Amino acid sequence: MGTADRVIRLLIAILFVVLFFTNVISGTTGIILLVLAAVFVLTSIFSICPFYMLLKISTLKEKKE
């Protein structure tokens, strides 16, 4: 997973958490977004996305030799 992908996921996770704790989004939708935010944070930390692996997608720039 590339750096831009990781940063975007973290920003989206922060947005979801802020929306939940400011009561803009609540209930079941809020809980689903919190779980999704946790998944985004974990995939950003470990630089691995199981969904990308299934689809054989890579956002990591290849190193030139």
C-alpha positions in Angstrom: 0.0 0.0 0.0 1.4 3.4 -1.0 1.9 6.4 1.2 -0.9 8.4 -0.4 -3.3 5.5 0.2 -2.3 5.2 3.8 -2.7 8.9 4.5 -6.1 9.0 2.8 -7.3 6.0 4.9 -6.1 7.7 8.1 -7.8 11.0 7.2 -11.1 9.2 6.5 -10.8 7.3 9.7 -10.3 10.5 11.6 -13.3 12.0 9.9 -15.5 9.0 10.8 -14.5 9.2 14.5 -15.1 13.0 14.6 -18.5 12.6 13.0 -19.4 9.9 15.5 -18.2 11.7 18.7 -19.8 15.0 17.6 -23.1 13.2 17.2 -23.4 14.1 13.5 -23.7 10.4 12.8 -25.1 8.0 15.5 -26.8 4.7 16.0 -26.1 1.7 13.8 -24.6 3.8 11.0 -22.2 5.4 13.5 -21.0 2.1 14.9 -20.5 0.7 11.3 -18.4 3.8 10.5 -16.3 3.4 13.7 -15.6 -0.2 12.8 -14.7 0.8 9.3 -12.4 3.6 10.8 -10.7 0.9 12.9 -10.1 -1.2 9.8 -8.7 1.8 7.9 -6.3 2.6 10.8 -5.1 -1.0 11.0 -4.6 -1.4 7.3 -2.7 1.9 7.2 -0.5 0.8 10.1 0.4 -2.6 8.6 0.3 -1.4 5.0 -1.7 -4.4 4.0 -5.2 -4.5 2.7 -6.9 -7.9 2.4 -9.3 -6.5 -0.2 -6.4 -5.3 -2.3 -4.8 -8.7 -2.0 -7.9 -10.4 -3.3 -8.1 -8.2 -6.3 -4.3 -8.1 -6.8 -4.2 -4.3 -6.6 -1.1 -2.5 -5.5 -0.8 1.2 -4.8 2.9 0.9 -3.8 5.3 2.6 -6.3 7.8 0.1 -7.7 11.4 0.9 -6.9 13.6 1.6 -9.9 16.9 -0.2 -10.0 
